[in-house]
Amino acid sequence: MSSDWALTEDGKEKAYGAKTYLNFFKHKMANLVTPGAFMPKYDFCMVKPNGADLQQVMDLLGEGTVKAVIDSKFSLADMAKAHKHLEGGHVTGKIVIQHE
């Protein structure tokens, strides 16, 4: 797990909010001055775990109303290849890492 994240005593992840906002602001300012030259685009989304919402998404997937688009699948042993594929910038959909 990254040093930017920690677990609470009940096992849930928590973010270090101030650091997240600082990084967001730093990236936004750098990209205003010279877009993409120094830092990649940085956006974030804050969510709270919610079983009912997740169940709605699962129901939509099960009904076929929403379809998960998978670009490619890699084994855990090929994680470096998966990362290189992602960095190539031509990924359409999700990259799945399979653990045997």
N, C-alpha and C positions, 0 to 999 in steps of 0.2 A: 504494500500500500504506500502511496506517495506520502511524503512528509507534510504535504498541504492538507491532508485529511487525518482525522482521528476518529476513534469510536467512542461513543458514550458508554456508560456502564451497562446499558441494556442492549449493547451490540449494534446500535444504529450509527450510521456515519454522520458526522457533523463537519461543516466547512468552517474555516477561519474567515469569517465575513469581512473583517477589515482588510485583510491581505487580498481577498478576492476583489473588493472594490478598488483598492489601490492599483492592482494589476489592470483592471478594466479601464480605469481612468488613464493610466500610463499608456496603454495601448491605443486608446481613443485619441489622445493628444498627439502621439507620435504619428498616427495614421492621418491626422488632419494636416499636419505639416508636410509630410511626404508619404502619401498612401502606399503601403506595402513595401516601402524601401527598407525599413529597419525592423519592423515587427509584423508578424502575421495578424490578420484581423482577429480580434478577441471579443467574443460575445458570450453571455452566459444567461442561463434561465434558472430561476429558483423554483423548486417544487417541494412539496411535502408528500411523503409516502401516503397513499390513500388506496386501500384495498378495493373499495367500491368503484373508484375510477378505473383502476387496473382491470377489474372484472368486466367493465363496460368495453374496454379496449379488446380484451380477450374474446368477448361475445361478438364484437364486430369482425374480428379476425376469423372466428369460427363460422360465422354466417357468410363470409366472403365479401362483406361490404367494404372492408379495408383489406388490402393485400400487402404483405411484407415483401419488399423487393430485395432479393439477395443478389449481389454482384458476383461474389465468389466465396468459396469455402477453402480454408486452409487447416491443416492439422496443427496442433499445439507446437510440434517440432518445427514447423515452417513459419513460426511467428515473424521472423525477420523478413521472409518473402512477402508476407501479408502486409507488413508495415511499409516495405518498399513499394508494393502495389498501391497502397493508400497514398503515399507521397507522390506517386506519379500524376495525381490530380485528375484522373479520368474514371473515377469510381462512380457508378450509378447504382445506388442501393447500399445495402449493408454488406460488410465483410464478416463472415462467420468463422470463428475459431472453434474447431471441433476437438474435444478431449476424448481420447479413446479409453 
